[in-house]
Amino acid sequence: MNKEQLKQLVCEEIDKNQEEIIDVGKQIFNNPELGYKEYKTAKLVEEKFAKLDLPYENKLAITGSKATLKGKESKIKLAIMGELDAVLCPEHPNADISTGAAHSCGHNAQVAAMLGAAMGIKLSKANEYLSGDIAFIAVPAEEPVEVEFRQRLREKGEIEFLGGKQEFIKIGAMDDIDMTIMFHSSTGEEKKVVTGGTSNGFVTKLVKYIGKEAHAGGAPHNGVNALNAAIIGLQGIHAQRETFKDDDHIRIHPIITKGGDLVNIVPADVRIETYVRGSTMEAVLEASKKVNRALKAGAMAVGAEVDILEIPGFLPRFNDPILTELFRNNAIEVVGEEFVGEGKHGTGSSDIGDVMHLMPAIHPYVTGMKGFGHTKDYQVVDPYLAFVVPAKLLAMTAIDVLAEDASIGLKIKKTEPKLTKEEYFKLWNEFIVDTPHA
């Protein structure tokens, strides 16, 4: 069969299984779990892998899994990826009342589509005509939330990175992968599919101001107010915002996670979490230095101490041009050219950026949702578009890469990565430092 015949066969199989694909998306939506805790979602994915008779590894980076479908030859291995986790959004009507987790970012659609692509290719036996293998990967913890929880996992040696894809890189689960394709949900109305575009990278900071306790009413002069130190530090960050170049897209958004212990005790333990984002790592690291300088100044101003723990964030995102064009052409065929748009720069972040630095990869957007991401009004309004259409687009793109002796895939495979795996770890290891007391 030629590529177009294979695509038609696979899409027909996906349509036959659309009810199951949509049901997977709905099940995950109604059972949201936060990163490195996605046990129910992981179990569902593994059950679907088993049903398809796909051999798989599980408990990768705690909750991740990876199934492999062999082709007639193994010239290339392409990964189709979906993310298991939800985000914190306790106001969402479908949020887990005990954790505040909600799928107000659409990762449930990613997993449903990844499994839908597996159903289409496996059940149609299209893989028997492909000159490469496909790894279907369910990866945990894309949303970098609950930083203190993940830091405890880091301290226990259970993880090293905030993001699940980064952990997959660390444990070697991506070593046999040549290129990766995935998508993200979107709420756009004019365009159903958006391809290309870039996004910010970021670094993470856990900040602890250390003061001295005293009775807040009776003897405040005996204390050192760590909350005042934090406030001055935050104001120092704000005072530098005009120094950031517009082209660098710097974003700094701290939260105070602990402001003291009791209202009648001078705060002696105040904690902050923040990201420092930017369009390049050079810009991120330069802004990070300014943030640290401001945080230290807050401590110095009142005689407190500050500990700044640096944690790797995510690298900036960019898309492989050949894979992007393949996905775009398939989108035009499925939804029509007038409904396919071009991405721009986004100031959010994703750990697919780390993968993109090591191999060709894409991260387009497909609609089917309404509302705004990470908010209470984010909902699925078109299940077929949200879950089934991206399953087709992922499967069709995989066929483009691996059919006809994998000629296109072999061309893509020759792309020189921005970083080797060794350079990747060197970059993050040089960033991770515990700043001494100020």
Beta strands, then each sheet from edge to edge (+ up, - down):
strand 1: 56-60
strand 2: 64-69
strand 3: 77-83
strand 4: 87-88
strand 5: 101-102
strand 6: 133-139
strand 7: 179-181
strand 8: 184-185
strand 9: 193-195
strand 10: 198-199
strand 11: 201-210
strand 12: 251-252
strand 13: 255-258
strand 14: 269-278
strand 15: 305-314
strand 16: 340-342
strand 17: 345-346
strand 18: 361-362
strand 19: 365-366
strand 20: 369-370
strand 21: 379-380
strand 22: 434-435
sheet 1: 1+ 2- 6+ 3+ 7+ 18+
sheet 2: 4+ 5-
sheet 3: 8+ 19+ 9- 16-
sheet 4: 10+ 17+
sheet 5: 12+ 14- 11+ 15- 22+
sheet 6: 12+ 14- 13+
sheet 7: 20+ 21-
end
